[in-house]
Amino acid sequence: MLLIPAIDLLGGRCARLYQGRFDRATVYSDDPVGVARAWAEAGARWLHVVDLDAARTGEPVNLATVAAICRAVGVPVQYGGGVRSSGRVRELLGLGVSRVVVGTAAFTDPDFLTAACREFGDRIAAALDVRDGQVAVSGWEAVVAIDPVEAVGRLEAAGVRRIILTDAGRDGTLGGVNLDLVRKVVGAARVPVIVGGGVGRLEDIRALKALGVEGVILGRALYEGRLELKEALAAVKES
């Protein structure tokens, strides 16, 4: 199972939101490229980079930083935030991104998602962000009335080969993972599922591994020292 450090970009800095709320952002570093290098050197095999500004507005403002991260590290980068056209996907792949995550547009523009999956194959993943049992969109500031299990069916029908599942209500809280949600989504999905949101302890990681997820995205727990990446990687290997 993969452990994937998250690097969330807000105004060019490395930040984390509490429950997806932009009014509760914590900045951890003014040097996201240095942060990326540190996670790669600690053993990360993938990095998860999100342009929070773009997720909210649809207009990426941190592309230069994304490109610099891709150049600086020797591990693949998964990017999400404001991806709403095939042109944007091509631009990101051209910058060195290995996998592009489609979020809001996966539910507001299903024709685009289908076309992107057809053109780019497994270099496309879909974000399934859930708040209060419904799919969250637009930087988690709105929801659409779709049940998560129904959403899985829609995404797979569009050709999605990987789902990134996040419980928005738990993201950045360190309050533990919504295992019931993960169990439902993994049980419904025929494609690999990567999970984020609420991971704060090694026990959370072990529980997710037992449910058969492909990977776990780690954020605040790493930045605040609740988890050490090397220790977590060793624990996953042993379990």
C-alpha positions as CSV (number, residue, x, y, z in Angstrom):
1,M,0.0,0.0,0.0
2,L,1.3,3.5,-0.9
3,L,1.6,6.3,1.6
4,I,1.4,9.6,-0.3
5,P,2.3,12.9,1.3
6,A,0.0,15.8,0.3
7,I,1.4,19.2,-0.7
8,D,-1.5,21.6,-0.8
9,L,-0.7,24.9,-2.5
10,L,-2.3,28.2,-1.4
11,G,-0.9,31.4,-2.8
12,G,2.4,29.6,-3.6
13,R,2.8,28.3,-0.1
14,C,2.4,24.9,1.4
15,A,-0.8,24.9,3.5
16,R,-3.5,22.7,4.9
17,L,-7.2,23.5,5.3
18,Y,-9.4,22.3,8.3
19,Q,-12.4,20.4,6.9
20,G,-11.8,22.1,3.5
21,R,-12.5,25.6,4.9
22,F,-10.4,28.3,3.4
23,D,-11.0,30.5,6.5
24,R,-9.2,27.9,8.5
25,A,-5.9,27.5,6.6
26,T,-2.6,26.8,8.2
27,V,0.6,27.6,6.3
28,Y,3.4,25.1,7.0
29,S,6.1,26.3,4.6
30,D,6.9,29.0,2.1
31,D,9.0,26.5,0.2
32,P,6.8,23.8,-1.3
33,V,9.6,22.5,-3.5
34,G,11.8,21.9,-0.5
35,V,8.9,20.1,1.2
36,A,8.5,17.9,-1.9
37,R,12.2,17.1,-1.8
38,A,12.0,16.2,1.9
39,W,9.1,13.8,1.4
40,A,10.8,12.1,-1.6
41,E,14.0,11.7,0.4
42,A,12.1,10.2,3.3
43,G,10.9,7.4,1.0
44,A,7.6,8.6,-0.6
45,R,7.0,6.8,-3.9
46,W,4.3,9.3,-5.0
47,L,3.4,12.9,-4.1
48,H,-0.1,14.3,-4.1
49,V,-0.1,18.0,-5.1
50,V,-3.3,20.1,-4.9
51,D,-3.7,23.7,-6.1
52,L,-6.3,24.9,-3.6
53,D,-6.7,28.2,-5.4
54,A,-7.6,26.4,-8.6
55,A,-9.9,23.9,-6.8
56,R,-11.9,26.9,-5.6
57,T,-12.0,29.1,-8.7
58,G,-11.1,26.8,-11.6
59,E,-8.1,29.0,-12.5
60,P,-4.7,27.5,-11.5
61,V,-2.3,30.0,-10.1
62,N,0.4,27.7,-8.9
63,L,1.5,26.0,-12.1
64,A,5.0,27.3,-11.9
65,T,5.4,25.7,-8.4
66,V,3.9,22.5,-9.7
67,A,6.4,22.4,-12.5
68,A,9.2,23.1,-10.1
69,I,8.2,20.2,-7.8
70,C,8.0,17.8,-10.8
71,R,11.6,18.9,-11.8
72,A,12.9,18.6,-8.3
73,V,11.8,15.2,-7.3
74,G,12.5,11.7,-8.7
75,V,9.1,10.3,-7.9
76,P,5.8,10.7,-9.8
77,V,3.4,13.5,-8.9
78,Q,-0.4,13.3,-8.8
79,Y,-2.1,16.7,-9.3
80,G,-5.5,18.0,-8.5
81,G,-7.2,21.3,-8.6
82,G,-9.2,23.2,-11.3
83,V,-8.9,20.5,-14.0
84,R,-11.9,21.2,-16.2
85,S,-10.7,20.7,-19.7
86,S,-8.5,18.3,-21.8
87,G,-6.3,21.3,-22.6
88,R,-5.5,21.7,-18.9
89,V,-4.7,18.0,-18.6
90,R,-2.3,18.2,-21.5
91,E,-0.7,21.3,-20.0
92,L,-0.2,19.5,-16.6
93,L,1.2,16.4,-18.2
94,G,3.6,18.6,-20.2
95,L,4.8,20.1,-16.9
96,G,5.8,16.7,-15.7
97,V,2.7,15.6,-13.8
98,S,2.2,11.8,-13.9
99,R,-1.4,11.6,-13.0
100,V,-4.2,14.3,-13.1
101,V,-7.1,14.2,-10.7
102,V,-10.4,15.5,-12.0
103,G,-12.7,16.7,-9.2
104,T,-15.6,19.1,-9.7
105,A,-15.8,18.5,-13.4
106,A,-16.2,14.8,-12.9
107,F,-19.7,15.5,-11.7
108,T,-20.6,18.8,-13.5
109,D,-19.2,17.9,-16.9
110,P,-19.3,14.1,-17.3
111,D,-18.8,14.3,-21.1
112,F,-15.4,15.9,-20.4
113,L,-14.5,13.2,-17.9
114,T,-15.4,10.5,-20.4
115,A,-13.4,12.1,-23.2
116,A,-10.4,12.6,-20.8
117,C,-10.4,9.0,-19.7
118,R,-10.6,7.9,-23.4
119,E,-7.7,10.1,-24.4
120,F,-5.4,9.8,-21.3
121,G,-6.3,6.4,-19.8
122,D,-4.9,5.7,-16.4
123,R,-3.2,9.1,-16.2
124,I,-6.6,10.3,-15.2
125,A,-8.1,9.7,-11.7
126,A,-11.3,11.1,-10.3
127,A,-11.7,12.8,-6.9
128,L,-14.7,11.5,-4.9
129,D,-15.0,14.1,-2.2
130,V,-17.8,13.5,0.3
131,R,-19.4,15.8,2.8
132,D,-22.4,14.7,5.0
133,G,-23.0,11.8,2.7
134,Q,-23.1,13.8,-0.6
135,V,-20.5,14.6,-3.2
136,A,-18.7,17.9,-2.5
137,V,-17.5,20.1,-5.4
138,S,-16.0,23.6,-6.0
139,G,-13.3,23.3,-3.5
140,W,-15.8,21.5,-1.2
141,E,-17.8,24.7,-0.9
142,A,-20.9,23.1,-2.5
143,V,-22.5,19.6,-2.7
144,V,-24.4,17.8,-5.4
145,A,-27.2,15.3,-4.4
146,I,-25.3,12.1,-5.4
147,D,-24.7,9.2,-3.0
148,P,-21.1,8.1,-2.9
149,V,-21.9,4.6,-4.1
150,E,-23.9,5.9,-7.0
151,A,-21.0,8.3,-7.7
152,V,-18.6,5.3,-8.0
153,G,-20.9,3.8,-10.7
154,R,-21.0,7.0,-12.6
155,L,-17.2,7.4,-12.5
156,E,-16.5,3.9,-13.6
157,A,-19.0,4.2,-16.4
158,A,-17.1,7.2,-17.7
159,G,-13.9,5.1,-17.8
160,V,-12.2,6.2,-14.6
161,R,-9.5,3.7,-13.6
162,R,-8.7,5.1,-10.1
163,I,-10.7,7.0,-7.4
164,I,-9.3,9.3,-4.8
165,L,-11.8,9.3,-1.9
166,T,-11.8,12.0,0.8
167,D,-14.2,12.6,3.6
168,A,-14.2,16.5,3.5
169,G,-15.6,16.7,7.0
170,R,-12.6,14.8,8.4
171,D,-9.8,16.3,6.3
172,G,-7.3,18.2,8.3
173,T,-8.9,17.1,11.6
174,L,-6.6,14.2,12.6
175,G,-9.9,12.8,14.0
176,G,-9.7,9.4,12.4
177,V,-10.9,7.9,9.1
178,N,-14.5,7.4,8.1
179,L,-14.1,3.6,7.8
180,D,-17.8,3.1,7.0
181,L,-17.5,5.4,4.0
182,V,-14.3,3.7,2.9
183,R,-15.8,0.3,3.3
184,K,-18.9,1.2,1.1
185,V,-16.8,2.8,-1.6
186,V,-14.2,0.1,-1.8
187,G,-16.9,-2.5,-1.8
188,A,-18.7,-0.8,-4.7
189,A,-15.6,0.0,-6.7
190,R,-14.0,-2.2,-9.3
191,V,-11.0,0.1,-9.6
192,P,-8.3,1.0,-7.1
193,V,-9.2,3.5,-4.4
194,I,-6.8,5.9,-2.7
195,V,-8.1,7.4,0.6
196,G,-7.4,10.7,2.4
197,G,-9.1,12.7,5.2
198,G,-8.7,12.3,9.0
199,V,-5.6,10.1,9.1
200,G,-3.8,10.8,12.3
201,R,-2.3,7.6,13.7
202,L,-0.6,4.4,12.5
203,E,-3.8,2.6,13.5
204,D,-5.7,4.5,10.8
205,I,-3.2,3.4,8.2
206,R,-3.4,-0.2,9.3
207,A,-7.2,-0.1,9.2
208,L,-7.2,1.2,5.7
209,K,-4.7,-1.4,4.6
210,A,-7.0,-4.1,5.9
211,L,-9.9,-2.7,3.8
212,G,-7.8,-3.1,0.7
213,V,-7.2,0.5,-0.4
214,E,-4.4,1.1,-2.8
215,G,-2.9,4.1,-1.0
216,V,-3.4,6.6,1.8
217,I,-2.9,10.4,1.4
218,L,-1.2,11.9,4.4
219,G,-1.4,15.6,5.3
220,R,-1.6,17.4,8.6
221,A,-0.4,14.3,10.6
222,L,3.0,14.6,8.8
223,Y,3.3,18.3,9.0
224,E,2.5,18.4,12.7
225,G,4.7,15.5,13.6
226,R,1.9,13.1,14.6
227,L,3.3,10.6,12.1
228,E,6.8,10.2,10.8
229,L,6.8,9.1,7.2
230,K,9.7,6.6,7.5
231,E,8.0,5.0,10.6
232,A,4.7,4.8,8.8
233,L,6.3,3.3,5.7
234,A,8.0,0.7,7.9
235,A,4.7,-0.1,9.7
236,V,2.9,-0.7,6.4
237,K,5.6,-3.0,5.2
238,E,5.5,-5.0,8.4
239,S,1.7,-5.4,8.7
